[in-house]
């Protein structure tokens, strides 16, 4: 997919810089009324998995955000107390995330209570499968087009600790009739997809031969463009190499790769939706929820407000975008039917 960024025009920048009586003091007062200041180009950080969907929603809502990926951990940090070099302190009130909130440092430096900081709301927008993508030839060659969760763990983290003695490095050990060195790709440690993968499989440290793919990076293999999201890159790499395997969200699907069954269960909409059922028998083992998380205690920047208003005033249009990107709607009954109020507060944090 082509990466799209939308930057506010020079005219808007100028209009935000114009001051009347009081000069700089008035400009500071205007920003203060919003409670945070997005980056110089209205950068909006969060899940790389959800980036292309948010690019489309940004266009439809005319929000004027510059949609960045970088990972759920970055988006969460920008919503809270800053995140590495991406944000200076809390500069977002919304964050697309491919996992729920985790315990951490809140705005102002206080520790969260459990997973939640004051005012945080876990807003579920869709479901997704963390897929084990392989080349189509390998998909067809593996028995029942499947890999066990135990073997997936062995390939990526061995016994869970990344011990070389327990890491599997040849396809013959995973049941493929044709031997070959496994070429393994993963998301980086800021990724919510990585958090989900490690948590569900019981991994703490990856095997040394697993290659980290980053968002929009020139260090990624040459198959990928420097402008590719990490998800897109993993999709390309697994489609082009018969020995490759990589985990990613549904939006990494493309011609030439396929998502394996895990423990014999396919990542279909029916099997992923069982995650929301009272009886989760038969659920795809690497199912997860996707989020547009927020903190209700802070006023949104106008650009964030425009996106938020469009999403929740046009839930069917937003869900259509998500489904077109390969994600799974929570139900077929009504859009954003993910619990709570259109999914708002349907996760661990309720906006309290």
KEKE-3310 file (N, C-alpha, C; in steps of 0.2 Angstrom, whole numbers, plus 5000, padded with zeros to 4 digits):
npx = (5004:5002:5010:5003:5004:4997:4998:4996:4992:5003:4996:4987:4997:5002:4991:4989:5000:4998:4996:4987:4984:4995:5003:5015:5010:4996:4996:5001:4991:4980:4985:4986:4972:4969:4976:4986:4999:5000:5013:5025:5020:5007:5009:5004:5004:5005:4998:5006:5000:4987:4989:4987:4973:4970:4975:4966:4955:4958:4959:4945:4939:4944:4953:4967:4978:4995:4998:5007:5015:5025:5021:5011:5016:5022:5012:5004:5013:5014:5001:5002:5015:5025:5036:5051:5060:5049:5038:5037:5034:5016:5007:4996:4979:4971:4975:4978:4979:4985:4984:4978:4979:4993:5001:5010:5019:5010:5003:5012:5020:5015:5012:5003:4987:4985:4982:4978:4978:4972:4956:4958:4951:4947:4945:4937:4938:4938:4942:4956:4968:4983:4994:5003:5012:5017:5026:5016:5019:5025:5015:5006:5013:5015:5008:4991:4991:4995:5002:5008:5005:5015:5026:5027:5031:5044:5051:5052:5056:5061:5062:5055:5064:5073:5084:5097:5099:5086:5079:5072:5078:5076:5065:5062:5060:5048:5039:5038:5040:5051:5067:5075:5083:5075:5069:5066:5055:5050:5040:5045:5050:5042:5030:5012:5008:5019:5019:5007:5009:5020:5015:5004:5010:5019:5032:5048:5060:5067:5073:5090:5091:5080:5074:5072:5059:5056:5046:5045:5059:5076:5084:5078:5076:5080:5069:5059:5052:5058:5048:5039:5027:5030:5022:5017:5030:5033:5023:5027:5040:5037:5029:5039:5049:5052:5056:5053:5045:5034:5027:5012:4998:4982:4982:4994:4992:4994:4996:5004:5008:5002:4991:4995:4985:4984:4987:4978:4967:4959:4962:4949:4935:4924:4931:4939:4930:4925:4933:4926:4915:4905:4909:4924:4929:4937:4942:4953:4970:4978:4970:4965:4960:4957:4961:4955:4961:4959:4960:4949:4950:4956:4956:4953:4965:4960:4962:4962:4950:4941:4944:4939:4926:4921:4923:4914:4902:4900:4900:4898:4905:4918:4920:4919:4931:4940:4937:4940:4954:4957:4954:4943:4926:4917:4905:4891:4879:4878:4887:4904:4900:4906:4904:4901:4898:4897:4909:4917:4925:4925:4936:4949:4950:4940:4937:4938)
npy = (4994:5011:5024:5037:5054:5068:5084:5099:5114:5128:5140:5137:5135:5148:5155:5150:5156:5169:5183:5194:5208:5208:5198:5185:5180:5179:5169:5158:5157:5152:5140:5134:5132:5121:5111:5102:5101:5097:5089:5099:5097:5092:5079:5062:5049:5031:5014:5005:4995:4999:5010:5013:5012:5023:5033:5034:5037:5049:5057:5056:5063:5075:5080:5084:5079:5072:5057:5045:5030:5020:5013:5005:5007:5019:5028:5027:5032:5045:5049:5050:5053:5057:5049:5043:5049:5054:5061:5076:5076:5074:5075:5071:5066:5056:5040:5028:5010:4994:4986:4985:4997:4998:4996:5010:5026:5040:5056:5070:5062:5053:5036:5024:5017:5001:4996:5008:5026:5041:5045:5038:5029:5014:5011:5001:4996:4987:4970:4958:4947:4941:4936:4922:4924:4917:4912:4908:4896:4889:4889:4880:4868:4864:4853:4852:4866:4872:4878:4873:4881:4879:4876:4888:4896:4890:4893:4907:4911:4900:4891:4901:4910:4914:4906:4899:4885:4880:4886:4884:4882:4877:4873:4860:4855:4860:4854:4855:4847:4850:4855:4870:4885:4894:4911:4924:4936:4950:4962:4978:4982:4992:4989:4985:4974:4965:4965:4958:4946:4940:4939:4930:4919:4916:4922:4929:4934:4935:4924:4924:4925:4931:4944:4961:4972:4988:5003:5013:5013:5014:5004:4992:4976:4976:4973:4980:4997:5012:5020:5011:5005:4995:4984:4983:4980:4968:4960:4961:4954:4941:4937:4936:4927:4911:4904:4912:4918:4928:4938:4947:4960:4958:4966:4964:4955:4949:4946:4932:4928:4920:4917:4906:4893:4891:4880:4872:4880:4892:4909:4916:4927:4922:4914:4923:4932:4924:4928:4938:4931:4922:4909:4904:4893:4886:4898:4908:4906:4918:4929:4946:4963:4979:4996:5013:5023:5034:5049:5056:5066:5077:5091:5089:5092:5102:5096:5082:5082:5083:5071:5062:5065:5063:5049:5043:5049:5044:5029:5017:5021:5022:5009:5002:5006:5000:4986:4985:4986:4974:4970:4964:4966:4969:4963:4958:4965:4979:4994:4996:4988:4984:4983:4993:5010:5012:5004:5012:5013:4999:4991:4988:5000:5013:5027:5034)
npz = (5000:4997:5006:5014:5019:5027:5029:5037:5029:5024:5025:5036:5046:5047:5051:5064:5070:5070:5080:5091:5101:5114:5109:5109:5121:5119:5109:5117:5126:5118:5114:5126:5130:5124:5129:5125:5113:5097:5086:5075:5062:5064:5069:5072:5082:5083:5082:5070:5063:5062:5054:5040:5039:5047:5040:5029:5036:5041:5029:5025:5035:5034:5044:5045:5050:5052:5049:5058:5061:5070:5082:5094:5107:5106:5103:5114:5124:5119:5122:5135:5144:5135:5123:5120:5107:5099:5105:5114:5130:5135:5121:5113:5113:5108:5103:5091:5094:5094:5105:5122:5135:5145:5161:5167:5165:5169:5163:5170:5178:5187:5193:5184:5189:5191:5174:5170:5167:5175:5168:5156:5142:5135:5119:5109:5092:5082:5077:5076:5069:5074:5063:5057:5044:5029:5014:5000:4994:5004:5013:5006:5007:5020:5032:5032:5031:5042:5058:5074:5090:5099:5090:5083:5093:5096:5085:5085:5098:5105:5120:5126:5131:5122:5120:5112:5111:5111:5100:5085:5068:5055:5042:5041:5053:5057:5050:5036:5020:5012:5016:5023:5028:5040:5038:5048:5053:5063:5072:5080:5097:5102:5097:5097:5092:5093:5107:5109:5103:5110:5123:5121:5117:5126:5127:5131:5127:5110:5098:5092:5078:5073:5063:5065:5060:5056:5056:5042:5038:5033:5035:5034:5025:5007:4999:5004:5003:5009:5013:5017:5029:5044:5044:5031:5025:5031:5025:5011:5012:5016:5006:4995:4998:4999:5011:5021:5036:5046:5059:5059:5058:5050:5039:5032:5023:5006:4988:4986:4999:5014:5028:5041:5048:5066:5078:5071:5069:5059:5055:5053:5051:5059:5068:5075:5080:5091:5101:5108:5113:5126:5128:5123:5116:5102:5097:5087:5091:5092:5092:5094:5101:5093:5095:5097:5107:5121:5131:5142:5150:5145:5134:5116:5103:5089:5077:5081:5087:5075:5068:5078:5080:5067:5066:5076:5072:5060:5060:5052:5040:5045:5050:5038:5031:5040:5038:5024:5025:5030:5042:5056:5059:5074:5075:5064:5066:5069:5066:5074:5085:5097:5111:5126:5122:5106:5106:5115:5130:5131:5133:5145:5152:5158:5156:5168)
capx = (5000:5006:5010:5000:5004:4993:5001:4992:4995:5006:4991:4985:5002:5003:4985:4990:5005:4996:4994:4984:4986:4998:5008:5016:5006:4990:4997:5002:4984:4977:4987:4984:4965:4968:4979:4992:5001:5003:5020:5025:5016:5002:5010:4999:5007:5001:4999:5008:4995:4981:4991:4984:4966:4969:4977:4960:4950:4960:4956:4938:4937:4948:4956:4973:4983:5000:4997:5013:5015:5030:5020:5006:5019:5024:5005:5002:5018:5012:4995:5003:5020:5031:5039:5057:5061:5043:5034:5039:5028:5010:5005:4990:4973:4969:4980:4976:4983:4984:4983:4975:4983:4998:5004:5016:5019:5005:5005:5014:5025:5013:5012:4996:4983:4984:4984:4975:4979:4965:4953:4959:4946:4949:4939:4938:4935:4938:4946:4962:4972:4990:4995:5010:5012:5022:5025:5011:5022:5026:5008:5003:5017:5014:5002:4984:4992:4995:5008:5006:5008:5022:5032:5028:5036:5051:5054:5053:5059:5063:5058:5053:5070:5077:5090:5099:5098:5079:5077:5071:5080:5075:5058:5060:5058:5041:5034:5038:5044:5058:5071:5078:5084:5069:5070:5061:5054:5046:5040:5050:5048:5037:5024:5007:5008:5024:5016:5002:5013:5024:5010:5000:5014:5024:5039:5051:5066:5067:5079:5095:5091:5074:5076:5067:5057:5054:5042:5048:5066:5081:5088:5074:5078:5079:5063:5054:5053:5060:5042:5034:5026:5033:5017:5018:5036:5033:5019:5031:5045:5034:5027:5044:5054:5049:5059:5051:5039:5034:5020:5009:4991:4978:4983:5000:4990:4995:4997:5011:5009:4996:4991:4994:4981:4988:4984:4973:4962:4961:4961:4943:4931:4920:4935:4942:4925:4924:4936:4921:4910:4906:4912:4929:4931:4938:4944:4959:4974:4981:4965:4965:4955:4960:4958:4956:4961:4958:4960:4943:4951:4959:4952:4957:4967:4955:4963:4960:4942:4938:4944:4935:4919:4919:4923:4909:4896:4900:4903:4898:4910:4924:4921:4920:4938:4944:4936:4944:4961:4958:4952:4937:4921:4915:4899:4887:4873:4878:4895:4907:4896:4911:4903:4901:4895:4901:4915:4920:4926:4924:4942:4951:4950:4933:4937:4937)
capy = (5000:5017:5028:5044:5059:5074:5089:5105:5119:5134:5145:5136:5136:5155:5157:5148:5160:5176:5185:5200:5211:5203:5194:5178:5178:5176:5162:5153:5156:5148:5133:5131:5131:5114:5107:5099:5104:5092:5091:5105:5095:5089:5072:5058:5043:5025:5008:5004:4990:5003:5017:5014:5014:5030:5038:5034:5041:5056:5060:5057:5068:5082:5082:5088:5076:5068:5050:5041:5023:5019:5007:5007:5010:5026:5032:5027:5037:5052:5051:5050:5057:5057:5043:5043:5055:5055:5066:5079:5076:5072:5079:5068:5064:5050:5035:5021:5005:4987:4982:4989:5001:4994:5000:5015:5033:5045:5063:5073:5058:5048:5029:5022:5012:4995:4998:5014:5032:5044:5048:5034:5025:5009:5011:4995:4998:4981:4964:4957:4941:4942:4931:4919:4924:4913:4912:4904:4889:4885:4888:4874:4863:4862:4849:4856:4873:4874:4877:4873:4887:4877:4877:4895:4899:4888:4897:4914:4912:4894:4890:4908:4914:4915:4901:4896:4878:4878:4889:4880:4886:4874:4872:4853:4854:4863:4849:4856:4842:4853:4859:4877:4889:4899:4918:4926:4943:4952:4970:4980:4981:4997:4987:4982:4967:4962:4964:4953:4939:4938:4938:4924:4913:4915:4923:4935:4936:4932:4920:4929:4925:4935:4951:4966:4976:4995:5007:5018:5013:5012:4998:4986:4973:4980:4971:4985:5004:5016:5023:5006:5003:4988:4979:4982:4977:4960:4957:4960:4950:4934:4935:4936:4922:4904:4902:4917:4918:4934:4939:4954:4960:4956:4971:4962:4950:4952:4941:4928:4926:4917:4916:4899:4891:4890:4874:4870:4885:4897:4916:4918:4932:4918:4911:4928:4935:4920:4931:4941:4926:4920:4903:4905:4887:4887:4905:4908:4908:4924:4935:4952:4969:4985:5002:5020:5025:5042:5052:5060:5072:5083:5093:5087:5097:5103:5090:5076:5082:5082:5064:5058:5067:5059:5041:5041:5051:5039:5023:5013:5022:5020:5002:5000:5007:4995:4980:4985:4985:4967:4969:4961:4970:4965:4959:4960:4968:4986:4996:4997:4985:4981:4984:5000:5015:5011:5002:5016:5010:4992:4988:4988:5007:5016:5034:5036)
capz = (5000:4997:5012:5013:5024:5026:5033:5037:5024:5026:5027:5043:5051:5048:5055:5071:5073:5070:5087:5092:5107:5119:5105:5111:5127:5116:5106:5122:5129:5113:5114:5133:5130:5121:5134:5122:5106:5092:5083:5071:5056:5067:5069:5076:5082:5086:5080:5063:5060:5060:5051:5033:5040:5050:5034:5025:5040:5041:5023:5025:5040:5033:5050:5044:5054:5049:5052:5059:5064:5075:5086:5100:5113:5105:5103:5122:5127:5117:5126:5143:5147:5131:5121:5117:5103:5095:5108:5120:5135:5132:5115:5110:5117:5105:5100:5088:5097:5093:5111:5127:5139:5150:5166:5165:5169:5167:5162:5176:5181:5192:5190:5183:5194:5186:5167:5168:5170:5176:5162:5150:5140:5130:5114:5104:5086:5078:5079:5072:5070:5073:5059:5055:5037:5025:5007:4997:4993:5011:5016:5003:5009:5027:5033:5034:5031:5049:5063:5081:5094:5101:5085:5082:5099:5095:5079:5087:5105:5108:5126:5128:5134:5116:5121:5105:5111:5110:5095:5079:5063:5049:5040:5042:5060:5057:5046:5029:5017:5009:5021:5022:5034:5041:5038:5053:5053:5068:5073:5085:5104:5103:5093:5101:5089:5097:5114:5109:5101:5116:5128:5120:5116:5132:5125:5134:5123:5104:5096:5089:5071:5071:5060:5067:5054:5058:5052:5037:5039:5027:5037:5032:5018:5001:4996:5006:5002:5015:5016:5019:5036:5046:5042:5024:5024:5032:5020:5005:5013:5016:4999:4990:5000:5001:5017:5026:5041:5050:5062:5058:5058:5044:5033:5029:5017:4999:4983:4987:5005:5017:5035:5043:5054:5072:5081:5066:5068:5054:5057:5050:5055:5064:5074:5079:5084:5097:5107:5112:5116:5133:5127:5118:5112:5095:5095:5084:5097:5092:5091:5098:5099:5091:5099:5096:5114:5122:5138:5142:5155:5142:5128:5110:5098:5084:5072:5084:5087:5069:5067:5083:5078:5061:5067:5080:5069:5054:5062:5047:5036:5048:5050:5031:5030:5044:5035:5018:5027:5031:5049:5057:5062:5080:5073:5058:5068:5068:5066:5080:5090:5101:5118:5128:5118:5100:5108:5119:5136:5131:5136:5152:5155:5157:5156:5175)
cpx = (5004:5005:5008:5001:5000:4995:4997:4996:4998:5002:4989:4990:5003:4997:4986:4995:5003:4994:4991:4988:4989:5003:5009:5012:4999:4991:4998:4995:4980:4978:4985:4977:4964:4971:4984:4993:5004:5010:5019:5021:5010:5003:5006:5001:5003:5003:5001:5003:4989:4983:4987:4976:4965:4971:4970:4955:4952:4958:4949:4935:4940:4951:4963:4979:4989:5001:5004:5011:5019:5028:5015:5010:5021:5017:5003:5007:5016:5005:4996:5009:5026:5033:5045:5058:5055:5039:5038:5034:5022:5007:4999:4985:4970:4975:4977:4981:4981:4984:4980:4980:4987:4999:5010:5016:5014:5007:5006:5019:5022:5012:5004:4993:4981:4986:4982:4977:4972:4963:4954:4953:4948:4944:4940:4934:4935:4942:4951:4965:4979:4992:5002:5010:5018:5021:5020:5013:5023:5019:5005:5007:5017:5008:4996:4985:4992:5002:5005:5009:5014:5028:5033:5033:5043:5054:5056:5057:5061:5059:5055:5058:5074:5084:5091:5098:5091:5076:5077:5073:5079:5068:5057:5058:5051:5036:5034:5043:5051:5061:5073:5078:5078:5072:5065:5061:5049:5045:5044:5046:5043:5030:5019:5006:5013:5022:5011:5005:5016:5020:5006:5004:5019:5031:5042:5056:5066:5074:5084:5094:5084:5076:5070:5066:5054:5050:5046:5056:5070:5085:5084:5077:5076:5072:5058:5057:5054:5053:5037:5033:5029:5028:5017:5024:5036:5029:5023:5037:5043:5032:5033:5049:5051:5051:5057:5045:5040:5027:5018:5001:4988:4980:4990:4998:4991:4996:5004:5012:5002:4997:4990:4988:4986:4984:4978:4967:4964:4959:4955:4939:4927:4925:4938:4936:4923:4928:4931:4915:4911:4910:4917:4932:4931:4940:4951:4964:4977:4977:4967:4960:4960:4957:4960:4956:4961:4959:4954:4944:4954:4956:4957:4959:4961:4955:4960:4952:4939:4938:4939:4928:4917:4919:4916:4902:4895:4903:4903:4904:4917:4925:4922:4928:4942:4943:4940:4951:4962:4956:4945:4932:4919:4909:4896:4881:4873:4886:4897:4903:4901:4910:4903:4897:4899:4908:4919:4920:4925:4930:4943:4950:4943:4932:4936:4943)
cpy = (5006:5021:5035:5048:5065:5079:5096:5110:5125:5139:5144:5137:5144:5158:5156:5153:5167:5178:5192:5204:5206:5198:5187:5176:5176:5170:5157:5152:5151:5141:5130:5129:5124:5109:5102:5102:5098:5094:5097:5103:5091:5081:5068:5051:5037:5019:5008:4999:4994:5009:5018:5016:5021:5035:5039:5038:5048:5060:5061:5062:5075:5084:5085:5085:5073:5062:5047:5035:5023:5014:5010:5010:5017:5030:5032:5032:5044:5054:5052:5055:5058:5050:5044:5050:5058:5061:5069:5080:5073:5077:5076:5066:5058:5046:5029:5016:4998:4982:4987:4993:4996:4999:5004:5021:5037:5052:5066:5068:5053:5041:5028:5017:5006:4997:5005:5020:5036:5047:5043:5030:5021:5008:5006:4997:4992:4975:4962:4950:4943:4935:4929:4919:4921:4914:4907:4897:4885:4884:4881:4868:4860:4858:4853:4863:4876:4874:4877:4879:4885:4878:4884:4898:4896:4892:4904:4915:4906:4892:4896:4913:4916:4911:4898:4888:4876:4882:4885:4885:4883:4872:4864:4851:4856:4859:4850:4851:4844:4857:4866:4881:4894:4906:4921:4933:4945:4960:4971:4980:4987:4995:4983:4975:4962:4960:4958:4946:4936:4936:4931:4918:4911:4916:4929:4938:4932:4929:4925:4930:4929:4942:4956:4971:4983:4999:5012:5018:5011:5006:4991:4983:4977:4979:4977:4992:5007:5019:5018:5006:4996:4983:4977:4978:4970:4957:4956:4954:4942:4932:4934:4930:4916:4902:4907:4916:4925:4935:4946:4954:4958:4960:4969:4957:4953:4945:4938:4926:4923:4917:4909:4899:4890:4885:4872:4874:4891:4904:4919:4923:4928:4916:4917:4931:4931:4923:4935:4937:4924:4913:4904:4899:4888:4894:4904:4910:4914:4930:4941:4958:4974:4991:5009:5023:5032:5043:5057:5066:5078:5085:5091:5093:5097:5097:5084:5076:5080:5074:5060:5059:5063:5052:5040:5044:5047:5033:5017:5014:5021:5012:4999:5000:5001:4988:4980:4984:4978:4965:4966:4965:4966:4961:4961:4963:4975:4988:4997:4994:4980:4981:4991:5004:5015:5009:5006:5014:5003:4988:4989:4995:5010:5023:5037:5040)
cpz = (5000:5003:5010:5019:5022:5031:5032:5033:5028:5029:5034:5048:5052:5052:5062:5074:5073:5077:5087:5097:5112:5116:5107:5117:5124:5113:5112:5125:5125:5114:5121:5134:5128:5125:5131:5115:5102:5089:5078:5064:5058:5067:5074:5076:5085:5082:5072:5060:5058:5056:5044:5034:5043:5045:5031:5030:5041:5035:5023:5030:5039:5040:5050:5048:5050:5052:5052:5062:5070:5081:5092:5106:5112:5106:5111:5125:5125:5120:5133:5144:5142:5129:5117:5113:5099:5098:5114:5125:5132:5127:5111:5115:5115:5103:5098:5091:5095:5099:5116:5130:5143:5155:5164:5168:5165:5166:5169:5180:5186:5189:5189:5188:5190:5179:5165:5171:5171:5169:5156:5148:5134:5125:5109:5098:5081:5081:5074:5074:5069:5069:5058:5047:5034:5018:5005:4996:4999:5014:5013:5005:5016:5028:5036:5034:5038:5053:5070:5085:5097:5096:5083:5087:5098:5090:5081:5093:5108:5114:5129:5130:5128:5116:5114:5105:5110:5104:5088:5073:5056:5048:5041:5049:5062:5053:5038:5025:5014:5015:5019:5028:5035:5042:5042:5053:5059:5068:5079:5092:5106:5100:5098:5098:5092:5104:5114:5108:5107:5121:5127:5119:5122:5131:5129:5130:5116:5102:5092:5082:5068:5069:5062:5061:5058:5053:5048:5039:5033:5029:5036:5026:5012:4997:4998:5004:5009:5018:5018:5027:5037:5044:5035:5022:5025:5027:5013:5006:5013:5010:4994:4992:5003:5008:5023:5030:5045:5053:5060:5058:5051:5038:5030:5023:5011:4995:4985:4994:5008:5024:5037:5048:5060:5076:5077:5066:5064:5057:5053:5054:5061:5070:5078:5083:5091:5103:5111:5115:5123:5133:5121:5115:5105:5092:5092:5090:5097:5090:5096:5096:5097:5094:5096:5103:5115:5130:5138:5146:5151:5135:5122:5106:5092:5079:5074:5085:5081:5067:5072:5081:5072:5062:5071:5077:5063:5055:5056:5042:5038:5048:5043:5029:5034:5040:5028:5019:5029:5039:5050:5061:5068:5079:5067:5060:5067:5069:5073:5086:5094:5109:5120:5123:5111:5101:5113:5127:5137:5133:5143:5156:5153:5157:5163:5177)
residu = (UNK:UNK:UNK:UNK:UNK:UNK:UNK:UNK:UNK:UNK:UNK:UNK:UNK:UNK:UNK:UNK:UNK:UNK:UNK:UNK:UNK:UNK:UNK:UNK:UNK:UNK:UNK:UNK:UNK:UNK:UNK:UNK:UNK:UNK:UNK:UNK:UNK:UNK:UNK:UNK:UNK:UNK:UNK:UNK:UNK:UNK:UNK:UNK:UNK:UNK:UNK:UNK:UNK:UNK:UNK:UNK:UNK:UNK:UNK:UNK:UNK:UNK:UNK:UNK:UNK:UNK:UNK:UNK:UNK:UNK:UNK:UNK:UNK:UNK:UNK:UNK:UNK:UNK:UNK:UNK:UNK:UNK:UNK:UNK:UNK:UNK:UNK:UNK:UNK:UNK:UNK:UNK:UNK:UNK:UNK:UNK:UNK:UNK:UNK:UNK:UNK:UNK:UNK:UNK:UNK:UNK:UNK:UNK:UNK:UNK:UNK:UNK:UNK:UNK:UNK:UNK:UNK:UNK:UNK:UNK:UNK:UNK:UNK:UNK:UNK:UNK:UNK:UNK:UNK:UNK:UNK:UNK:UNK:UNK:UNK:UNK:UNK:UNK:UNK:UNK:UNK:UNK:UNK:UNK:UNK:UNK:UNK:UNK:UNK:UNK:UNK:UNK:UNK:UNK:UNK:UNK:UNK:UNK:UNK:UNK:UNK:UNK:UNK:UNK:UNK:UNK:UNK:UNK:UNK:UNK:UNK:UNK:UNK:UNK:UNK:UNK:UNK:UNK:UNK:UNK:UNK:UNK:UNK:UNK:UNK:UNK:UNK:UNK:UNK:UNK:UNK:UNK:UNK:UNK:UNK:UNK:UNK:UNK:UNK:UNK:UNK:UNK:UNK:UNK:UNK:UNK:UNK:UNK:UNK:UNK:UNK:UNK:UNK:UNK:UNK:UNK:UNK:UNK:UNK:UNK:UNK:UNK:UNK:UNK:UNK:UNK:UNK:UNK:UNK:UNK:UNK:UNK:UNK:UNK:UNK:UNK:UNK:UNK:UNK:UNK:UNK:UNK:UNK:UNK:UNK:UNK:UNK:UNK:UNK:UNK:UNK:UNK:UNK:UNK:UNK:UNK:UNK:UNK:UNK:UNK:UNK:UNK:UNK:UNK:UNK:UNK:UNK:UNK:UNK:UNK:UNK:UNK:UNK:UNK:UNK:UNK:UNK:UNK:UNK:UNK:UNK:UNK:UNK:UNK:UNK:UNK:UNK:UNK:UNK:UNK:UNK:UNK:UNK:UNK:UNK:UNK:UNK:UNK:UNK:UNK:UNK:UNK:UNK:UNK:UNK:UNK:UNK:UNK:UNK:UNK:UNK:UNK:UNK:UNK:UNK:UNK:UNK:UNK:UNK:UNK:UNK:UNK:UNK:UNK:UNK:UNK:UNK:UNK:UNK:UNK:UNK:UNK:UNK:UNK:UNK:UNK:UNK:UNK:UNK:UNK:UNK:UNK:UNK:UNK:UNK:UNK:UNK:UNK:UNK:UNK:UNK:UNK)
# end
